[in-house]
Amino acid sequence: MHSPGYNGVLVMDKPQGWTSHDVVAHVKRKLNAKKVGHLGTLDPLATGVLVLVIDSATKFASSLGGGAKEYVASCKLGEETDTYDREGKVLSTSDTSALSPVEIKKALEAFKGRITQVPPMYSALKSKGVPLYKLARKGVTIEREAREIEVYEMEPLKIEPPIVEFRALCSGGTYVRSICHDLGVRLGCGGHLAELRRTRSGAFTIEEAVGPGAAAEELSLRVIPLDEALRRASGEAGGEPCQAH
C-alpha cells in the first residue's frame, strides 16, 4: 500500500555498476512510491551521492537540485580512452616515468577557477534529441560547444604516477572525466578517469547517504521531509532537471 509519508528527499550511496535509473527503480519498488526522480546522473562507474526526490518532491526538483558538487577522483595518466574513463577503448599509451609530482600538482591546480570544458561524446547530453553516447557508440562524433564551469576547490590527495587522486568542488554540469582527460593533454601523456565518488551534491552529503541494501523501513526513516529539504537547499543556486520514472 502506498504511503503519503514518503514525500521528500532520500540521499542514496550509489554502488559501482548500478545506473542512476537502477537506484531509482529499486527505491521506487522498495518504498512502493508513486514517483521517484534523481537530481543529476552518476555514471555506472561512479559511486556516492545520488539525491532522489520522492512523490510530490519531484515537483520541486529545480529548487532542490542546485549547488556545488564535490568529488573524490582517481586519474590514471599515460592512457587516453575514447570515453575518458577506464571503461573505454584505449586510444594511446605513454610513459609517465619522467613526470614529477610537482609538475603534476601544478597542472592539476590550473583547473581551479572559471574554465571552459568540452563535454565528452560519451555523455547524456543530447543532439537533436539523441543522447551523445548513442551517437558515439555508432562511431559518430559531433562538434560540442565548450561550456563555462567553475572549480571552486581543487585539492591533490595523492600523486604517485601514473595515479593521481584529487578532490574537486565544482559547479553543476562539470565532467570530472573531462578534467582527467584534459589533465593528460596538459601533461602531454594522456589520461582517463579510473575511480569517481561523489561526496556532496548541493545541500546533501555522503554522511547522510544510505545504500540500496537497506530495508524499506530504514529507507523510509531516512527520507528528509520536503519542507526541511527545501530549507536546506534554499541557499543553493542553479540546478539540473529532475529525471523522474
C-alpha positions as CSV (number, residue, x, y, z in Angstrom):
1,M,0.0,0.0,0.0
2,H,1.3,3.4,-1.0
3,S,2.2,5.7,1.9
4,P,1.9,9.5,1.5
5,G,4.6,9.9,4.2
6,Y,7.5,9.4,1.8
7,N,7.2,12.9,0.2
8,G,10.7,14.3,0.4
9,V,14.4,13.6,-0.4
10,L,16.4,10.5,0.0
11,V,20.2,10.6,-0.3
12,M,21.5,7.3,-1.7
13,D,25.0,6.0,-1.8
14,K,25.1,4.6,-5.4
15,P,27.1,1.4,-5.7
16,Q,29.5,0.9,-8.6
17,G,28.0,-0.8,-11.5
18,W,24.5,0.5,-10.9
19,T,23.0,3.1,-13.2
20,S,21.2,6.0,-11.6
21,H,18.0,4.6,-13.1
22,D,18.7,1.3,-11.3
23,V,18.7,3.1,-8.0
24,V,15.5,5.0,-8.8
25,A,13.7,1.8,-9.8
26,H,15.0,-0.1,-6.8
27,V,13.8,2.6,-4.3
28,K,10.5,3.1,-6.0
29,R,9.8,-0.6,-5.7
30,K,11.0,-0.9,-2.1
31,L,9.0,2.1,-0.9
32,N,6.1,1.4,-3.2
33,A,6.2,5.1,-4.1
34,K,4.2,6.6,-6.9
35,K,7.0,8.7,-8.4
36,V,10.8,8.8,-7.8
37,G,13.3,11.0,-9.6
38,H,17.0,11.8,-9.3
39,L,18.8,15.1,-9.3
40,G,21.8,14.6,-11.5
41,T,23.1,11.4,-13.1
42,L,26.0,9.4,-11.9
43,D,27.7,7.1,-14.4
44,P,27.7,3.3,-13.6
45,L,31.5,3.6,-12.9
46,A,30.9,6.2,-10.2
47,T,29.7,5.8,-6.6
48,G,28.4,8.1,-3.9
49,V,25.7,10.7,-3.5
50,L,22.6,10.3,-5.7
51,V,19.8,12.6,-4.5
52,L,16.4,11.1,-5.0
53,V,13.1,13.1,-4.9
54,I,10.0,11.1,-3.9
55,D,6.4,11.7,-4.9
56,S,5.4,15.3,-4.5
57,A,9.0,16.4,-4.0
58,T,9.6,15.7,-7.8
59,K,7.7,18.9,-8.5
60,F,10.4,20.9,-6.6
61,A,13.4,19.4,-8.4
62,S,14.7,22.7,-9.7
63,S,14.7,24.1,-6.1
64,L,16.4,21.0,-4.7
65,G,18.9,20.2,-7.3
66,G,21.2,23.2,-7.3
67,G,24.5,23.9,-5.7
68,A,28.1,22.7,-5.9
69,K,29.1,19.1,-6.4
70,E,32.1,17.5,-4.6
71,Y,34.0,14.6,-5.9
72,V,37.0,12.4,-5.0
73,A,38.6,11.1,-8.2
74,S,41.4,8.9,-9.3
75,C,43.0,9.7,-12.6
76,K,45.3,7.3,-14.5
77,L,47.9,9.1,-16.5
78,G,49.6,7.6,-19.6
79,E,46.4,6.1,-21.1
80,E,43.9,8.0,-23.2
81,T,40.5,6.4,-23.8
82,D,37.6,7.2,-26.0
83,T,35.1,7.5,-23.1
84,Y,37.6,9.5,-20.9
85,D,37.3,6.8,-18.3
86,R,38.6,3.3,-17.6
87,E,35.7,1.5,-19.3
88,G,36.6,2.9,-22.8
89,K,38.8,1.8,-25.6
90,V,42.5,2.7,-25.1
91,L,43.4,5.2,-27.9
92,S,47.1,5.8,-26.9
93,T,49.6,5.0,-24.2
94,S,52.6,7.0,-22.9
95,D,55.4,6.6,-20.5
96,T,54.8,8.7,-17.3
97,S,58.1,8.0,-15.5
98,A,59.6,11.4,-16.4
99,L,56.7,13.3,-14.8
100,S,57.4,14.8,-11.4
101,P,54.8,15.2,-8.6
102,V,55.5,19.0,-8.6
103,E,54.7,19.2,-12.4
104,I,51.5,17.1,-12.0
105,K,50.4,19.2,-9.0
106,K,50.9,22.4,-10.9
107,A,48.9,21.1,-13.9
108,L,46.1,19.9,-11.7
109,E,45.8,23.1,-9.8
110,A,45.5,25.0,-13.1
111,F,41.9,23.7,-13.4
112,K,40.8,25.7,-10.4
113,G,38.6,28.7,-11.1
114,R,36.4,29.5,-14.1
115,I,37.3,27.3,-17.0
116,T,35.8,26.1,-20.3
117,Q,35.2,22.4,-20.8
118,V,34.1,20.5,-23.9
119,P,31.6,17.8,-22.8
120,P,32.7,14.2,-23.7
121,M,31.0,12.4,-26.6
122,Y,30.2,9.6,-24.1
123,S,27.7,11.7,-22.1
124,A,24.0,12.0,-21.7
125,L,23.8,15.4,-23.4
126,K,21.6,15.4,-26.4
127,S,22.0,16.5,-30.0
128,K,18.6,16.8,-31.8
129,G,17.0,14.7,-29.1
130,V,19.6,11.9,-29.3
131,P,22.0,11.3,-26.4
132,L,25.6,11.8,-27.4
133,Y,26.7,8.4,-26.1
134,K,24.3,6.7,-28.5
135,L,26.0,8.5,-31.4
136,A,29.4,7.8,-30.0
137,R,28.7,4.0,-29.9
138,K,27.9,4.2,-33.6
139,G,31.3,5.8,-34.2
140,V,29.7,9.3,-34.8
141,T,31.5,12.3,-33.4
142,I,29.9,15.8,-33.5
143,E,31.2,19.2,-32.5
144,R,30.4,20.1,-28.9
145,E,30.4,23.6,-27.7
146,A,32.7,24.4,-24.8
147,R,30.8,25.3,-21.7
148,E,32.0,27.5,-18.8
149,I,32.2,25.8,-15.5
150,E,33.8,26.7,-12.2
151,V,36.0,24.6,-10.0
152,Y,35.9,26.2,-6.6
153,E,38.4,23.9,-4.9
154,M,41.0,21.5,-6.3
155,E,43.0,19.5,-3.8
156,P,45.6,17.0,-4.8
157,L,45.3,14.0,-2.4
158,K,47.9,11.6,-3.7
159,I,50.3,11.9,-6.6
160,E,52.0,8.6,-7.3
161,P,52.3,8.4,-11.1
162,P,50.6,7.1,-13.1
163,I,47.8,7.5,-10.5
164,V,46.7,10.9,-9.3
165,E,44.0,11.3,-6.7
166,F,42.2,14.6,-6.1
167,R,39.2,16.2,-4.5
168,A,37.2,18.7,-6.6
169,L,34.4,21.0,-5.5
170,C,32.7,22.3,-8.7
171,S,29.7,23.8,-10.3
172,G,26.9,21.6,-11.6
173,G,27.5,20.3,-15.2
174,T,31.2,19.7,-14.6
175,Y,32.5,16.5,-16.1
176,V,35.3,15.1,-13.9
177,R,36.1,12.7,-16.7
178,S,37.0,15.7,-18.9
179,I,39.2,17.1,-16.2
180,C,41.2,13.8,-16.1
181,H,41.3,13.7,-19.9
182,D,42.4,17.4,-20.1
183,L,45.0,16.9,-17.4
184,G,46.5,14.2,-19.5
185,V,46.5,16.5,-22.5
186,R,48.1,19.3,-20.4
187,L,50.9,16.9,-19.3
188,G,51.3,15.5,-22.8
189,C,50.8,11.9,-21.8
190,G,47.1,11.3,-21.9
191,G,44.9,10.4,-19.0
192,H,41.5,9.0,-18.0
193,L,39.2,8.7,-15.0
194,A,39.8,5.5,-13.0
195,E,37.6,5.9,-10.0
196,L,35.0,8.5,-9.0
197,R,33.0,9.1,-5.8
198,R,30.6,12.0,-5.4
199,T,30.7,13.1,-1.8
200,R,28.3,16.1,-2.0
201,S,25.5,17.3,-4.2
202,G,24.3,20.7,-3.2
203,A,22.9,20.6,0.4
204,F,23.2,16.8,0.6
205,T,26.3,14.9,1.7
206,I,27.7,11.4,1.7
207,E,27.5,11.3,5.5
208,E,23.7,11.0,5.4
209,A,23.6,8.6,2.4
210,V,22.2,5.1,2.7
211,G,22.9,2.1,0.5
212,P,20.3,0.3,-1.6
213,G,20.7,-2.8,0.5
214,A,18.9,-1.1,3.4
215,A,15.5,-2.4,4.4
216,A,12.4,-0.5,3.3
217,E,11.8,0.6,6.9
218,E,15.3,2.1,7.1
219,L,14.9,3.8,3.8
220,S,11.6,5.4,4.9
221,L,13.2,6.6,8.1
222,R,16.0,8.3,6.1
223,V,13.6,10.3,3.9
224,I,14.2,14.0,4.6
225,P,10.8,15.8,4.7
226,L,10.2,18.1,1.8
227,D,10.0,21.3,3.9
228,E,13.3,20.5,5.6
229,A,15.0,19.7,2.3
230,L,13.7,22.9,0.7
231,R,15.0,24.9,3.7
232,R,18.4,23.3,3.4
233,A,18.6,23.9,-0.4
234,S,17.3,27.4,-0.3
235,G,20.8,28.9,-0.4
236,E,21.9,26.8,-3.3
237,A,21.8,28.2,-6.9
238,G,21.4,26.6,-10.3
239,G,20.1,23.2,-10.7
240,E,19.6,20.3,-13.0
241,P,16.3,18.9,-14.3
242,C,14.8,16.1,-12.4
243,Q,14.6,12.8,-14.2
244,A,11.5,11.0,-12.9
245,H,10.4,7.5,-13.6
